[in-house]
C-alpha cells in the first residue's frame, strides 16, 4: 500500500487498457492508421482540396477491412458491430471530416442498405457501398424537418403500371438538406420518403435512388445544391437534394420493414405504423453510438494538447525570482483541466458499456425489446452529454493554451468547429434528452402512458408512446439507496462512493417523481392542455434526464474502478482511478449543490467540504497529469500540435540558457528597480 | 397600470435608448455605416481577399471622422473618448475582423502614439496613423510572454555615439507574436522593449519602428512571419516580428513616461519603475473597454438571429394535430434564450457605466488615482465576463438554430470563431479576474498588502502592489445590507430587488473576507511559501472576482430599471425591464444556489421558488421577445442571416399552403394510421 503517496507511480498502459475497453485492438489498429499523413487534411487547402482529401480517405478506410466487420459470416463479415464502431470512432484523430464522411458512406448509406435491405439488395449494392466504389448519401433530414423525421414531406408514390416509385419534393422545405456526400461525390442516395400506394400513405420508408451517373453528372429530375461553407467538417461535401418526379424501380424500396407487390399492395412485418417507423430508425442507432465515442476521442486529443502545453509553458515568477511557474502548477489551471480529464474518463468508460449494449442487440445475442430500448436511451443520453462535454473540453483546452490555442496549426480551434455540429445532428441533443426523459417517465409510472395520446408523446417526437417496458432501473435505485442518503452523508468521508451514488441517484429519483406527479392531470386533458402542461415541465424533465445520464456515467466509472481495485494487480492505477471517480462525482455534486441543499440532502457543514476536496483532488491529479494524457494513447502524429510536442519547451530552454549566460556576464545591464533597492538600503 | 398584462405593449425604441446609452448617437451613426456591403467580408474569400477587404474597411472607418474624436481640441478633436469607443464597438456588426483591425490601427498603434508620444511625435505620426495612411502594428506580446508583459525580452539598447536605439530579439521566444497588421500591411510598429542605457535596464518602453518601406518590402534586419489561419478574425493579418539589431533614431522612443538624452541619460516623471510600467499600460485600457462593448454587440446579433428564427421555425405537432409548434413556445427554448437576453441587457447597460468611468478619466474630468483604478478594475472584470458571455450566447444561439445555425451563411459560426480570441487577448480573462481579485483584497484589508512583497503580487502580475486605495465599495456593502439578508429573504417576494442585491453582495463580501483571512499568514512567509498559500486560494479568489463583477452588472441593470420606473413615462417598458432584472438576478442566484444554501443565506422553501419563478419570467419575456431583439437596433443588413429574415417563414408558408390545398383534395392519400384507427372503431 502506498497511501497518500503523490505523485503515484502510474503505468499509463494499464489506464490505456481501461479506457480502450473491450474493443481495444480495433481501436488501436485504426489509431495506427490515422497516423498516416495522407489521411490528414491539407493545412491551407481550399474547400475542394479538403473534400478531395477526405474522399481519398474513404478508400483507405475501406481497405482497412473495417467496414465489413458488421456483415454476417455468410456475407464475409464477422457479425462484429461494436468492434466496427470502436475502430471507426478513432478516425476523428485523422480528422472529424473523415469520421463523418466515412460515417455517411459506410454507417448510414451502407448501413441503411445492410439493415433495411433484403438479400437481393445486399447482393446488388452492399459490396460496392462498403468498398467505397459506390459513394452514397443518406437523405433523411429535410429543410423543414430535422428532428421530427416522421414528418418528412418527400413522397414516393407507387405507379403500378410502370412498377416504379415516383420520388418527389413537393415544396422547398421538403428538400433534403445537410446531406453528406451530396454536393460532390454521391452517385446514389438512400432517400426517406412517405410511401404512398393505392391512395394510402404508409409512412416513411427508404429508397435507393441514383443521383449521379458514372460520369458524375446529376440525374435528370434531381437538383443538387452545395451547402458551401460550414462551421467545420469542411472535408464533407454537404448539400441539398430535391426530386422532381424522379422514377426508380420497385426493387429500390428497401423492404425489411415494408414491401409493395407489383400491383401495389403494401405489407409489413410490423402492423403499427408508429412502431414500424421507430423500429426502422432504431436500426440506425449506430450513428449516435459512434458520435458518443467520437466525442471522447476529440476530448482526449484536446486535453492531451492542453496538458502537455501546461507542463511546458511558464508564466509569471511567483515562487522563485528567476524561474517562472508552469501553468499546470496554478490551482485555477488544475481546476480548469482536471475535472475535464475525469469527465473524459467517465465518458470513455461509459461509452464502452454502451458498445456492449449495442453489440448485444446488433449481433443478435440479446434481441429483446428491453435491451433495444436500453440501447436507444443510452445512445441518446450518452451522445447528448458527451458531445456537449467535447465542446466544453475543447474550448477550455483552447483557452488554456492562450493565443497559441487560437492558431489553426495547434489544432484546437479546428477541432471545435468540427465537433460543433455533433451536438445538433444525429438527433439534436435537446430532443434526445427529451426522449430519455420520456423513457424515464414511462418506466417510473406506467399509468402515465395514458397521456401519450393526449399530446405529450407528440411533443417529444412520439417515440415513447410505442414503449411501455423500459429498463432505466430508476425505480430500483430509490429502494436500495434510500437509507444511505440520510446516514452516510453525515459521515466524514466526503469521498465515499456510496454517498456520491446516493446523492446522484436520489436526485434522479426525486426529479422524475416530481415531474411524473406534475403531469398526472394530463390524462384527462385535451391535446392542447396536456401539451401545455407537459411544456410547463419540459425544462425539469430535461434536467432529470441529464441527472440520470450523469448517474449512469458515474456508475460506469465506479464499476470499472472497483474492477481494477478488486483485481489487485495495479494498486497505484486503482488509486488514481479512485481519485478520478471522486473528482467526477464531487464535481457533479458541486454543480448541483443548490439542488442537494434545497432538498435537504446535503448538510451545510458537509457541503462546505466539497470545494476544498475538489481542489485537493485536482492538485493530486495534476501531479500525474502527463500519465493521464499518456493513457489516451495518442502520439505526436495524432496531436499534430506543435505546442504540445516540444515547440514551447524548446523555446523556453533557449530563453533560460540565454538568461543564465547573461547573468554570468559582467556587462549585463542591471535593473533600475534593483538600483533603487540598493540605493534605499544605503 | 397594467399589472399582469402579457404580452406587454413595448415600444422597442424606448428600450433601444436604454441599451444604446449615453453615446447612442455615435453608436447609431456607426451602426448605419456597418450596413455598407463594402465593409462586409466576401462570403467565400481566400485569406488574402478577406484581408484586403478588411484593410479597405480601415479607410472607410477613418473617413467617418470617428478616429479623431479623442484628440484634444487643439489637435482637431473633441476630447471625446467614450463617444469614440462606443462608435467603434459597432464595427463588430460589419465584421469582428474590421473591429480588431481598426482597433490595432487606431486604438493601439495610433493610441500608443497619442498617449505615450510627445507633441513632436504627435506632429510627426499621429495624423497619418489616424487617417490610416500609415498602417501600423502594436508589437507588445511575445511568444514567450503574453500575460506577463513586464517580462518581454526584446531589448532597445541606446547607442549614444549614433544617437540611436538598437532593437533586438535575443531568442526565439522573444519574437513579437500574434501582431495584428504585421503579416501584410504595417509599415511601422510600436515596439515594446526593455530600454537599456548606460548599463541600466529601465524596463518596458515603446518605440516607433519602421518595418516596411513605401513599396511594402520588409526593412533590413526585420523578419516577419505570417500567423496564417486562425480560429477566426481571418481578415486580420496577424504575424510574428523579430528584430536583428535594428537601429532607430533616439526620437523614436515615445517619451511620455521615460526619455533619454542625447548622451544616454534616462529620466521619467514617475520614479517607481513598477508604477511607471503600469501607468503606461493604463493608458491602453481602452482596448479592454472596447472589447467589453464589442462582446455586447456580438451577443445582440446572435440573439437577434436565434430569436427571430425561433418565431418562424416550427417542429412537432404538439398542441394541434395540424399546426406545428413554434420553437419560441417550447419552455426549454425559452429557458435557453431568455436568460441570455437578460444577461445581454445587463452587460450593455453596465458597459455604459464603464464608458462613463473611461470618459471621466481620459477626458481629464476625473484624473484621480481612485477613478483610474476603478476604471482598470471594471474594464478587466467586465471584459472577462462579457466576452465569455458572448461565446456562450453565440453557441447557444447557434444550437438553437439547429443545422441551419451551423451553415456559414447564417452567420453564427463565423461570429463564434471571431469572438473566441476575445477571451484570451487584451488580457487573458483568468489573469484579468485575478487582477480584480487582488484589488478586492487590497481594498478589503489594507494590512494584506504586506504579502505583496512575499510573492502574491508577482503571482498576479505585480500590478496590485502599486495600489492601496481602491474603490470597490465592498466594505460598504456588507454594512448596509447586512440586515436584509436575514429578513427579506424570508419574505414571500422572491423577485424582491433588495433580496437579490443582498444575496449577491453578501456572497461577494463573505468570499473576499474568507480569502483575505486565509491569506493572512502569508505576511510572515518566504516568497515560495506565500506563493503556495496564495495558489491554494487562487480558485476561490477568482470566484470571488466573478461574484463581484456579477454584482456590479446587476446593480447597473437595477439602477437603469429604477431610472425608467421613476421617470414614469413608459410603464410597460419599465415593467419589462423589471422582468429582465429579475431574470438576471434570479439566474445568478440559481447558478450560485449551492453557495447561498451552504452558507445558510437561502431557506430551502424560498430556494425552491426560484426555479419556477425563472420559468415564469422566461415565458413572459418570450412573449415580448421580438420586441427585445428589436431593441438591439439591428436590421437585416446587420444580421445578414437568411434564417432570421424571412427564408424560414417563406418556406413554412409554402408548405402550409401545400397541405391546406392537399387536405381539400379528394384524391389526397389517407394515412395508414388513420385507416387503422377507423378499423379499430368499427
HADDOCK unambig.tbl for C-alpha pairs under 7 A between the chains (distance, minus, plus):
assign (segid A and resid 145 and name CA) (segid B and resid 315 and name CA) 6.98 0.50 0.50
assign (segid A and resid 148 and name CA) (segid B and resid 315 and name CA) 6.52 0.50 0.50
assign (segid A and resid 148 and name CA) (segid B and resid 316 and name CA) 6.03 0.50 0.50
assign (segid A and resid 171 and name CA) (segid B and resid 654 and name CA) 6.91 0.50 0.50
assign (segid A and resid 171 and name CA) (segid B and resid 655 and name CA) 6.21 0.50 0.50
assign (segid A and resid 172 and name CA) (segid B and resid 651 and name CA) 6.20 0.50 0.50
assign (segid A and resid 173 and name CA) (segid B and resid 651 and name CA) 5.42 0.50 0.50
assign (segid A and resid 173 and name CA) (segid B and resid 652 and name CA) 6.91 0.50 0.50
assign (segid A and resid 173 and name CA) (segid B and resid 655 and name CA) 6.66 0.50 0.50
assign (segid A and resid 199 and name CA) (segid B and resid 669 and name CA) 4.49 0.50 0.50
assign (segid A and resid 199 and name CA) (segid B and resid 670 and name CA) 6.46 0.50 0.50
assign (segid A and resid 200 and name CA) (segid B and resid 669 and name CA) 4.83 0.50 0.50
assign (segid A and resid 200 and name CA) (segid B and resid 670 and name CA) 4.94 0.50 0.50
assign (segid A and resid 200 and name CA) (segid B and resid 671 and name CA) 5.75 0.50 0.50
assign (segid A and resid 200 and name CA) (segid B and resid 672 and name CA) 6.01 0.50 0.50
assign (segid A and resid 201 and name CA) (segid B and resid 669 and name CA) 5.69 0.50 0.50
assign (segid A and resid 201 and name CA) (segid B and resid 670 and name CA) 5.82 0.50 0.50
assign (segid A and resid 201 and name CA) (segid B and resid 671 and name CA) 4.67 0.50 0.50
assign (segid A and resid 201 and name CA) (segid B and resid 672 and name CA) 5.69 0.50 0.50
assign (segid A and resid 202 and name CA) (segid B and resid 671 and name CA) 6.37 0.50 0.50
assign (segid A and resid 202 and name CA) (segid B and resid 672 and name CA) 5.17 0.50 0.50
assign (segid A and resid 229 and name CA) (segid B and resid 407 and name CA) 6.58 0.50 0.50
assign (segid A and resid 229 and name CA) (segid B and resid 408 and name CA) 5.38 0.50 0.50
assign (segid A and resid 230 and name CA) (segid B and resid 406 and name CA) 5.81 0.50 0.50
assign (segid A and resid 230 and name CA) (segid B and resid 407 and name CA) 4.53 0.50 0.50
assign (segid A and resid 230 and name CA) (segid B and resid 408 and name CA) 4.66 0.50 0.50
assign (segid A and resid 231 and name CA) (segid B and resid 406 and name CA) 5.39 0.50 0.50
assign (segid A and resid 231 and name CA) (segid B and resid 407 and name CA) 6.31 0.50 0.50
assign (segid A and resid 231 and name CA) (segid B and resid 408 and name CA) 6.00 0.50 0.50
assign (segid A and resid 231 and name CA) (segid B and resid 413 and name CA) 5.14 0.50 0.50
assign (segid A and resid 231 and name CA) (segid B and resid 414 and name CA) 6.98 0.50 0.50
assign (segid A and resid 273 and name CA) (segid B and resid 673 and name CA) 6.19 0.50 0.50
assign (segid A and resid 315 and name CA) (segid B and resid 145 and name CA) 6.99 0.50 0.50
assign (segid A and resid 315 and name CA) (segid B and resid 148 and name CA) 6.53 0.50 0.50
assign (segid A and resid 316 and name CA) (segid B and resid 148 and name CA) 6.04 0.50 0.50
assign (segid A and resid 316 and name CA) (segid B and resid 458 and name CA) 6.75 0.50 0.50
assign (segid A and resid 316 and name CA) (segid B and resid 459 and name CA) 6.28 0.50 0.50
assign (segid A and resid 316 and name CA) (segid B and resid 461 and name CA) 6.69 0.50 0.50
assign (segid A and resid 317 and name CA) (segid B and resid 458 and name CA) 6.39 0.50 0.50
assign (segid A and resid 317 and name CA) (segid B and resid 459 and name CA) 6.84 0.50 0.50
assign (segid A and resid 318 and name CA) (segid B and resid 455 and name CA) 5.66 0.50 0.50
assign (segid A and resid 318 and name CA) (segid B and resid 458 and name CA) 5.28 0.50 0.50
assign (segid A and resid 318 and name CA) (segid B and resid 459 and name CA) 4.56 0.50 0.50
assign (segid A and resid 318 and name CA) (segid B and resid 531 and name CA) 6.03 0.50 0.50
assign (segid A and resid 319 and name CA) (segid B and resid 455 and name CA) 6.66 0.50 0.50
assign (segid A and resid 319 and name CA) (segid B and resid 527 and name CA) 5.96 0.50 0.50
assign (segid A and resid 319 and name CA) (segid B and resid 528 and name CA) 4.32 0.50 0.50
assign (segid A and resid 319 and name CA) (segid B and resid 531 and name CA) 5.51 0.50 0.50
assign (segid A and resid 320 and name CA) (segid B and resid 528 and name CA) 6.41 0.50 0.50
assign (segid A and resid 330 and name CA) (segid B and resid 535 and name CA) 6.33 0.50 0.50
assign (segid A and resid 331 and name CA) (segid B and resid 535 and name CA) 5.77 0.50 0.50
assign (segid A and resid 331 and name CA) (segid B and resid 536 and name CA) 6.37 0.50 0.50
assign (segid A and resid 331 and name CA) (segid B and resid 538 and name CA) 6.09 0.50 0.50
assign (segid A and resid 331 and name CA) (segid B and resid 539 and name CA) 6.35 0.50 0.50
assign (segid A and resid 332 and name CA) (segid B and resid 538 and name CA) 6.15 0.50 0.50
assign (segid A and resid 332 and name CA) (segid B and resid 539 and name CA) 5.02 0.50 0.50
assign (segid A and resid 399 and name CA) (segid B and resid 424 and name CA) 6.56 0.50 0.50
assign (segid A and resid 402 and name CA) (segid B and resid 424 and name CA) 5.70 0.50 0.50
assign (segid A and resid 403 and name CA) (segid B and resid 424 and name CA) 6.60 0.50 0.50
assign (segid A and resid 406 and name CA) (segid B and resid 230 and name CA) 5.82 0.50 0.50
assign (segid A and resid 406 and name CA) (segid B and resid 231 and name CA) 5.41 0.50 0.50
assign (segid A and resid 406 and name CA) (segid B and resid 421 and name CA) 6.54 0.50 0.50
assign (segid A and resid 407 and name CA) (segid B and resid 229 and name CA) 6.60 0.50 0.50
assign (segid A and resid 407 and name CA) (segid B and resid 230 and name CA) 4.54 0.50 0.50
assign (segid A and resid 407 and name CA) (segid B and resid 231 and name CA) 6.32 0.50 0.50
assign (segid A and resid 408 and name CA) (segid B and resid 229 and name CA) 5.37 0.50 0.50
assign (segid A and resid 408 and name CA) (segid B and resid 230 and name CA) 4.67 0.50 0.50
assign (segid A and resid 408 and name CA) (segid B and resid 231 and name CA) 5.99 0.50 0.50
assign (segid A and resid 413 and name CA) (segid B and resid 231 and name CA) 5.13 0.50 0.50
assign (segid A and resid 414 and name CA) (segid B and resid 231 and name CA) 6.95 0.50 0.50
assign (segid A and resid 421 and name CA) (segid B and resid 406 and name CA) 6.53 0.50 0.50
assign (segid A and resid 424 and name CA) (segid B and resid 399 and name CA) 6.57 0.50 0.50
assign (segid A and resid 424 and name CA) (segid B and resid 402 and name CA) 5.70 0.50 0.50
assign (segid A and resid 424 and name CA) (segid B and resid 403 and name CA) 6.59 0.50 0.50
assign (segid A and resid 455 and name CA) (segid B and resid 318 and name CA) 5.70 0.50 0.50
assign (segid A and resid 455 and name CA) (segid B and resid 319 and name CA) 6.72 0.50 0.50
assign (segid A and resid 458 and name CA) (segid B and resid 316 and name CA) 6.73 0.50 0.50
assign (segid A and resid 458 and name CA) (segid B and resid 317 and name CA) 6.40 0.50 0.50
assign (segid A and resid 458 and name CA) (segid B and resid 318 and name CA) 5.29 0.50 0.50
assign (segid A and resid 459 and name CA) (segid B and resid 316 and name CA) 6.26 0.50 0.50
assign (segid A and resid 459 and name CA) (segid B and resid 317 and name CA) 6.87 0.50 0.50
assign (segid A and resid 459 and name CA) (segid B and resid 318 and name CA) 4.60 0.50 0.50
assign (segid A and resid 461 and name CA) (segid B and resid 316 and name CA) 6.63 0.50 0.50
assign (segid A and resid 527 and name CA) (segid B and resid 319 and name CA) 5.96 0.50 0.50
assign (segid A and resid 528 and name CA) (segid B and resid 319 and name CA) 4.30 0.50 0.50
assign (segid A and resid 528 and name CA) (segid B and resid 320 and name CA) 6.34 0.50 0.50
assign (segid A and resid 531 and name CA) (segid B and resid 318 and name CA) 6.03 0.50 0.50
assign (segid A and resid 531 and name CA) (segid B and resid 319 and name CA) 5.49 0.50 0.50
assign (segid A and resid 535 and name CA) (segid B and resid 330 and name CA) 6.33 0.50 0.50
assign (segid A and resid 535 and name CA) (segid B and resid 331 and name CA) 5.77 0.50 0.50
assign (segid A and resid 536 and name CA) (segid B and resid 331 and name CA) 6.38 0.50 0.50
assign (segid A and resid 538 and name CA) (segid B and resid 331 and name CA) 6.09 0.50 0.50
assign (segid A and resid 538 and name CA) (segid B and resid 332 and name CA) 6.14 0.50 0.50
assign (segid A and resid 539 and name CA) (segid B and resid 331 and name CA) 6.36 0.50 0.50
assign (segid A and resid 539 and name CA) (segid B and resid 332 and name CA) 5.03 0.50 0.50
assign (segid A and resid 593 and name CA) (segid B and resid 594 and name CA) 4.40 0.50 0.50
assign (segid A and resid 594 and name CA) (segid B and resid 593 and name CA) 4.38 0.50 0.50
assign (segid A and resid 594 and name CA) (segid B and resid 594 and name CA) 3.58 0.50 0.50
assign (segid A and resid 594 and name CA) (segid B and resid 597 and name CA) 6.58 0.50 0.50
assign (segid A and resid 597 and name CA) (segid B and resid 594 and name CA) 6.58 0.50 0.50
assign (segid A and resid 597 and name CA) (segid B and resid 597 and name CA) 6.03 0.50 0.50
assign (segid A and resid 597 and name CA) (segid B and resid 598 and name CA) 6.95 0.50 0.50
assign (segid A and resid 598 and name CA) (segid B and resid 597 and name CA) 6.95 0.50 0.50
assign (segid A and resid 598 and name CA) (segid B and resid 604 and name CA) 4.72 0.50 0.50
assign (segid A and resid 598 and name CA) (segid B and resid 607 and name CA) 6.21 0.50 0.50
assign (segid A and resid 598 and name CA) (segid B and resid 608 and name CA) 6.59 0.50 0.50
assign (segid A and resid 599 and name CA) (segid B and resid 604 and name CA) 6.90 0.50 0.50
assign (segid A and resid 604 and name CA) (segid B and resid 598 and name CA) 4.72 0.50 0.50
assign (segid A and resid 604 and name CA) (segid B and resid 599 and name CA) 6.91 0.50 0.50
assign (segid A and resid 607 and name CA) (segid B and resid 598 and name CA) 6.21 0.50 0.50
assign (segid A and resid 608 and name CA) (segid B and resid 598 and name CA) 6.59 0.50 0.50
assign (segid A and resid 651 and name CA) (segid B and resid 172 and name CA) 6.20 0.50 0.50
assign (segid A and resid 651 and name CA) (segid B and resid 173 and name CA) 5.42 0.50 0.50
assign (segid A and resid 652 and name CA) (segid B and resid 173 and name CA) 6.92 0.50 0.50
assign (segid A and resid 654 and name CA) (segid B and resid 171 and name CA) 6.89 0.50 0.50
assign (segid A and resid 655 and name CA) (segid B and resid 171 and name CA) 6.21 0.50 0.50
assign (segid A and resid 655 and name CA) (segid B and resid 173 and name CA) 6.65 0.50 0.50
assign (segid A and resid 669 and name CA) (segid B and resid 199 and name CA) 4.48 0.50 0.50
assign (segid A and resid 669 and name CA) (segid B and resid 200 and name CA) 4.82 0.50 0.50
assign (segid A and resid 669 and name CA) (segid B and resid 201 and name CA) 5.67 0.50 0.50
assign (segid A and resid 670 and name CA) (segid B and resid 199 and name CA) 6.46 0.50 0.50
assign (segid A and resid 670 and name CA) (segid B and resid 200 and name CA) 4.92 0.50 0.50
assign (segid A and resid 670 and name CA) (segid B and resid 201 and name CA) 5.80 0.50 0.50
assign (segid A and resid 671 and name CA) (segid B and resid 200 and name CA) 5.75 0.50 0.50
assign (segid A and resid 671 and name CA) (segid B and resid 201 and name CA) 4.67 0.50 0.50
assign (segid A and resid 671 and name CA) (segid B and resid 202 and name CA) 6.38 0.50 0.50
assign (segid A and resid 672 and name CA) (segid B and resid 200 and name CA) 6.00 0.50 0.50
assign (segid A and resid 672 and name CA) (segid B and resid 201 and name CA) 5.67 0.50 0.50
assign (segid A and resid 672 and name CA) (segid B and resid 202 and name CA) 5.17 0.50 0.50
assign (segid A and resid 673 and name CA) (segid B and resid 273 and name CA) 6.18 0.50 0.50
